Structure formats: structure tokens, C-alpha cells
Amino acid sequence: MEKQKKTANLKNPISKTAITETDNSRFPGPVTEDFKTADIKDPLLYICATPIGNLSDASFRLIDTLKSAGYIIAEDTRTIRKIFARYGISKNPESITGYQDYSSNAKIDHIISKIRQSGISCLVSESGMPLIQDPGYKIIRRCIKEGLKISVIPGPNAALSALVLSGLAPDNFLFAGFLPKTASKRREKLLELAYLSYTMVFYESPLRVSGLLHEMLKVFGNRQACIARELTKLYEEVRRGNLAELIDYADASNLKGEAVVVVEGYKNEPIKDFSQADIRKEYLKLSAQNIPRKDAFKIIQSRYDIDRQTLYNIAIGKT
């Protein structure tokens, strides 16, 4: 513990000192003797979690692996170069390639070929864990299909950080990520999630947080929630309260930085704000699963504040 106290700013891990620290002596090489990246002979792709805001969160193992890698696949090559500069890592520009999920099949073929030739390769996103609302899934699927070895360098993740900061139940949770941008599809997704008992974690851009909260209040009711933004950075902020309180905060604030919204799960409170179209769609979905009308009505009434006669009229198309 004494060595840790000398080399890390434990009192304030998001202070200016921590962000600008440039002492690379803390990263001499492999942390343990039982595993060394230099000993790897066969092609191996590491899925590498990178800092979500504070470069001091880079792990010993991440830095060692990046140093040893012959090939880097990056969502944003500018971001990974900041990590290289911070920790004195020198790479041939030709060993770094950009990748997005919309990249062509030819690009993926090229990447797989380079992984085979490069010994150690690293997949990194702009921040956090690759594949979690970030590119990389298609590459991992190809590696598995072709028998290439893959491993992971665990580390920072905005969703999990916000969850444990929220004060909401973490034992069962659902990561919903970014919702659809169109209003109808977003509402449909919220209705799908409305009766799940899990704590839910969403990503949203600062300009759309207020709108998302308003929609959640209508569909979910006034549940407890949390907004976490600028995580691990100097101006980190975590706001907790019910959705109505957080709407007041978001409407009065000029939010900056990507936000994580955490919302408590369903607690047997029926949805009050719904349309006939919502009920009709729900009924047709249950009918398509060959659920008898009587049982379908019970399921819908367990989720929505609707009487049986109104439900019947909507189901048979009387209204």
C-alpha cells in the first residue's frame, strides 16, 4: 500500500494533478512473472478497455500490451495516440488502422489478415470497453469463426461506473445503451422495457437527455433515477432523484459530455400514459405467440392501467 500512495493521487483521483501526470516509470513492463506478452507465439487479439476520461485509469497490463502489440485496430486513431503520447509508446503509423462497424467487408478481410501476421493485436474503442455501444462485434465474430485466439484486457466502463454510483439496485440490471432516435421507435422500446424489474442503464447525448427523461416519465412513471456525466473527469457530476426532479435539473442546465442515465426497474406500477395503438400492438404481439385472449388480457392489465371493457373494445377494433 505504501508504494501505491507514493505513485497515485488517492485523495483526488480526478484532480488536475492526476490528469497531467507524466511519470511513465510506473509502467516498467509485465506486472506478473507468470504472464508475459512477449512469450505469445500464435496470433492473439486483445479486446482492450481504455480510459473513459482520465488517462490515469490506464492499467499496467493495458500499457504493457499496447507496447507489445504489432497491430492496433482503433475506433478513433487520434484518441489512442493520446494514450501513446502519455505513456511513451512509439508505434509505426502503418501498424494502426481505423475501424467502424460500417467499414466494408474488404476492410474486415484486411484486418483479419493483419491479425494473423502480427502476433499480438489490440482492438480499442474511443473510450471504455470495445463492442459496448462501440465498434468491434463483426471483427470478433470473424475471429471466432476463423479460429483466431481472442482475450480481454478489462478496465473502465461508463455503464458500470454509473450503475454503482447511482445508488439503485445493482444485483439485476439491463444495459439498454442508446435508444432509437425516431420518436415512435424510441417510445416502442421504452414500452418494451417498462415492465421489466431490472435497473436499466442508458446512454444519451447531452442535448437529448431532457427529452429522454420526459419520455421516461410518461412511460415509466416517476421512478428513481440518476444522471452521471463526465465520469472520471475533473467536472464529474452525479445527480440522483426521481425523474421529475431530474427533468427540472436537466431543463435548467447546459449539460455537456455524454451522459449515462440509470433508472430503477418496474415495481408493479401500471403504465398510465398510453394510447390505443400501444394496447392494440401489445395485444397483437401476444396473440402472435398463440396466447389465449383471456390470458393476453390479464398480461396487458398487469402492465397497463386499463379496465377490461376498454381493453376488449380495443382488442376487437370497436374503438
C-alpha positions in Angstrom: 0.0 0.0 0.0 2.8 2.4 0.7 4.1 2.2 -2.9 0.6 2.9 -4.2 0.3 6.0 -2.0 3.5 7.4 -3.5 2.6 6.8 -7.1 -1.1 7.7 -7.2 -3.2 10.6 -6.2 -5.5 8.6 -4.0 -7.2 11.6 -2.3 -8.5 13.1 -5.5 -8.2 10.7 -8.5 -9.8 13.2 -10.9 -7.7 16.2 -9.9 -5.7 18.2 -12.4 -2.5 16.6 -11.0 -3.8 13.1 -11.8 -4.8 14.1 -15.3 -1.5 15.7 -16.2 0.8 13.3 -14.5 3.5 12.1 -17.0 5.6 9.7 -14.8 6.0 6.6 -17.0 8.2 4.8 -14.5 5.1 3.2 -13.1 4.8 1.0 -16.2 8.1 -0.9 -16.5 6.6 -3.9 -18.2 4.6 -7.0 -17.2 3.2 -6.8 -13.7 3.4 -10.5 -13.1 6.1 -13.1 -13.9 3.6 -15.8 -14.9 2.3 -14.0 -17.9 4.4 -12.0 -20.5 3.0 -10.7 -23.8 6.5 -11.3 -25.2 6.0 -15.1 -24.7 3.0 -15.3 -27.0 3.7 -17.1 -30.3 0.3 -17.6 -32.0 -1.8 -14.6 -33.3 -3.8 -13.2 -30.5 -6.3 -10.3 -30.5 -6.9 -8.4 -27.2 -10.1 -6.5 -26.7 -8.7 -3.6 -24.7 -10.7 -1.3 -22.3 -9.2 2.2 -22.3 -9.9 5.2 -20.0 -13.3 6.9 -20.3 -11.9 10.3 -19.4 -9.0 10.2 -17.0 -5.8 8.8 -18.7 -4.5 7.8 -15.3 -7.1 4.9 -15.3 -4.9 3.0 -17.9 -3.9 -0.3 -16.3 -0.4 -1.7 -16.1 -1.5 -4.6 -18.3 -3.1 -2.3 -20.9 0.1 -0.3 -21.3 2.3 -3.4 -21.4 0.0 -5.0 -24.1 -0.1 -1.8 -26.2 3.7 -1.6 -26.1 4.0 -5.2 -27.2 1.3 -5.1 -29.9 2.3 -5.3 -33.6 -1.1 -4.1 -34.8 -3.7 -1.7 -33.3 -7.4 -1.5 -34.5 -8.9 1.7 -33.2 -12.3 3.3 -33.4 -10.5 6.7 -33.3 -6.8 6.7 -34.1 -6.5 10.2 -32.6 -7.6 9.0 -29.1 -5.3 6.0 -29.0 -2.4 8.3 -30.0 -3.1 10.4 -26.8 -2.6 7.3 -24.7 0.6 6.5 -26.6 1.9 10.0 -26.0 1.0 9.9 -22.3 2.8 6.7 -21.7 5.8 7.0 -24.1 4.6 4.3 -26.6 6.1 4.6 -30.0 4.3 2.9 -33.0 4.8 2.8 -36.7 1.8 4.7 -38.2 1.2 1.8 -40.6 0.6 -0.5 -37.6 -2.5 1.5 -36.6 -5.8 1.3 -38.5 -9.2 2.9 -38.0 -12.3 0.8 -38.0 -16.1 1.4 -37.7 -19.0 -1.1 -37.8 -19.9 0.4 -41.2 -16.5 -0.5 -42.6 -16.6 -2.7 -45.7 -16.1 -6.5 -45.8 -12.9 -5.9 -47.6 -11.6 -3.8 -44.7 -12.5 -6.6 -42.3 -10.7 -9.1 -44.5 -7.6 -6.9 -44.4 -7.8 -6.6 -40.6 -8.1 -10.3 -40.1 -5.1 -10.9 -42.4 -3.1 -8.4 -40.4 -4.1 -10.0 -37.1 -2.8 -13.3 -38.5 0.6 -11.7 -39.3 1.1 -9.5 -36.2 1.4 -11.8 -33.2 -0.3 -9.5 -30.7 -3.1 -7.2 -31.9 -5.3 -4.8 -29.9 -8.8 -3.7 -30.5 -9.6 -0.3 -28.8 -12.6 2.0 -28.9 -12.6 5.7 -28.4 -13.1 5.1 -24.7 -14.2 2.3 -22.4 -14.7 -1.3 -23.5 -14.9 -2.1 -27.2 -18.2 -3.6 -28.5 -20.3 -2.0 -25.7 -22.1 0.6 -28.0 -18.8 0.8 -29.9 -17.4 -0.9 -33.0 -15.8 -4.4 -33.0 -18.5 -7.0 -32.9 -18.0 -8.0 -36.6 -14.3 -8.4 -36.1 -14.8 -10.6 -33.0 -17.3 -12.8 -34.8 -14.8 -13.3 -37.7 -12.0 -14.2 -35.3 -14.2 -16.8 -33.6 -15.3 -18.2 -37.0 -11.7 -18.5 -38.2 -10.3 -19.9 -35.0 -8.2 -16.9 -34.0 -7.5 -16.5 -30.3 -9.1 -13.6 -28.5 -8.7 -12.3 -25.0 -9.6 -9.2 -23.0 -7.9 -6.5 -21.1 -10.6 -5.4 -18.6 -10.9 -1.9 -17.4 -13.1 1.3 -17.4 -16.7 1.2 -18.5 -19.1 4.1 -18.2 -22.3 2.0 -17.8 -20.9 0.0 -14.8 -19.4 3.1 -13.2 -22.7 5.0 -13.4 -24.6 1.9 -12.1 -22.5 1.6 -8.9 -22.7 5.4 -8.4 -26.4 5.6 -8.8 -27.5 4.1 -5.5 -30.0 2.0 -7.4 -30.2 -1.8 -7.0 -27.2 -3.3 -8.9 -27.9 -7.0 -8.4 -30.0 -7.3 -11.6 -29.6 -4.7 -14.3 -30.1 -4.3 -18.0 -27.9 -2.3 -20.3 -30.1 -0.6 -22.9 -27.4 1.7 -24.4 -28.6 4.4 -26.9 -32.3 4.3 -27.7 -33.5 4.7 -31.3 -33.5 8.4 -32.5 -37.0 8.4 -34.0 -39.8 9.2 -31.5 -42.0 6.3 -32.4 -39.3 3.6 -32.2 -37.9 5.1 -29.0 -41.4 5.0 -27.4 -41.9 1.5 -28.5 -38.6 0.5 -26.9 -39.4 2.2 -23.7 -42.8 0.4 -23.6 -41.0 -2.8 -24.1 -38.7 -2.1 -21.1 -41.4 -0.5 -18.9 -42.5 -3.7 -17.1 -39.0 -5.2 -16.6 -37.9 -5.4 -12.9 -34.2 -4.7 -13.7 -32.4 -1.5 -13.0 -31.8 0.0 -16.5 -28.8 1.8 -17.9 -29.0 4.1 -20.9 -26.5 6.2 -22.8 -27.6 9.6 -24.2 -26.0 12.7 -25.7 -26.3 15.9 -23.5 -28.7 17.6 -25.9 -31.2 14.8 -25.8 -31.1 13.9 -22.1 -34.0 16.2 -21.2 -36.2 14.8 -23.9 -35.4 11.2 -22.9 -36.3 12.0 -19.2 -39.7 13.5 -20.3 -40.5 10.3 -22.3 -39.4 8.1 -19.5 -41.7 9.9 -17.0 -44.6 9.4 -19.3 -44.0 5.7 -19.9 -42.3 4.6 -16.6 -44.0 6.9 -14.2 -42.0 8.9 -11.6 -39.3 6.4 -10.8 -36.0 6.9 -9.0 -33.2 7.6 -11.4 -29.7 9.0 -11.8 -27.8 11.1 -14.4 -24.0 10.6 -14.4 -21.8 12.6 -16.7 -18.2 13.5 -17.3 -17.3 10.3 -15.4 -13.7 10.2 -14.1 -13.0 13.7 -15.4 -12.4 16.9 -13.5 -16.0 18.0 -13.6 -17.6 14.6 -12.9 -21.2 15.0 -11.8 -23.8 12.5 -10.5 -27.4 13.6 -9.9 -29.9 11.4 -8.1 -33.7 11.8 -7.6 -37.0 10.9 -9.2 -37.5 11.5 -12.9 -39.5 14.7 -12.3 -36.7 16.2 -10.2 -34.1 15.2 -12.8 -36.1 16.8 -15.6 -36.1 20.1 -13.6 -32.3 19.8 -13.3 -31.7 18.9 -17.0 -34.1 21.7 -18.2 -32.2 24.3 -16.2 -28.7 23.1 -17.0 -26.5 23.3 -20.0 -25.4 19.7 -19.9 -22.1 18.8 -21.5 -20.4 15.5 -22.0 -22.0 12.2 -22.8 -24.4 11.1 -20.1 -25.4 7.8 -18.5 -29.0 7.6 -17.3 -29.8 4.9 -14.7 -33.5 4.2 -13.9 -35.0 1.8 -11.4 -36.9 -1.2 -12.6 -40.6 -1.9 -12.7 -42.3 -2.3 -9.3 -45.8 -3.5 -10.2 -46.9 0.1 -11.0 -49.2 0.0 -14.1 -48.4 2.3 -17.1 -50.9 5.2 -17.1 -49.8 7.2 -20.2 -50.6 5.0 -23.2 -52.5 5.2 -26.5 -55.0 2.8 -28.0 -52.3 2.0 -30.6 -50.0 0.9 -27.8 -52.6 -1.5 -26.4 -53.5 -2.8 -29.8 -49.9 -3.5 -30.6 -49.4 -5.3 -27.3 -52.4 -7.5 -27.9 -51.4 -8.4 -31.4 -47.9 -9.3 -30.2 -49.3 -11.7 -27.5 -51.8 -13.2 -30.0 -49.0 -13.9 -32.4 -47.5 -16.1 -29.6 -50.7 -18.1 -29.5 -51.6 -16.8 -26.1 -55.4 -17.1 -25.5 -57.4 -13.9 -25.4 -58.2 -14.3 -21.7 -54.6 -14.7 -20.7 -53.5 -11.9 -23.0 -55.9 -9.6 -21.3 -54.5 -10.5 -17.9 -51.0 -9.8 -19.1 -51.9 -6.4 -20.5 -53.9 -5.4 -17.4 -50.9 -6.3 -15.3 -48.9 -3.8 -17.2 -51.4 -1.0 -18.1 -53.9 0.9 -16.1 -56.9 -0.1 -18.2 -60.3 -1.7 -17.5 -61.3 -4.9 -19.1 -64.2 -3.4 -21.2 -61.9 -0.7 -22.7 -59.3 -3.4 -23.4 -61.9 -5.7 -25.0 -63.1 -2.9 -27.3 -59.6 -2.0 -28.4 -58.7 -5.7 -29.0 -61.7 -6.4 -31.2 -61.4 -3.0 -33.0 -64.6 -1.3 -31.7 -62.7 1.9 -30.9 
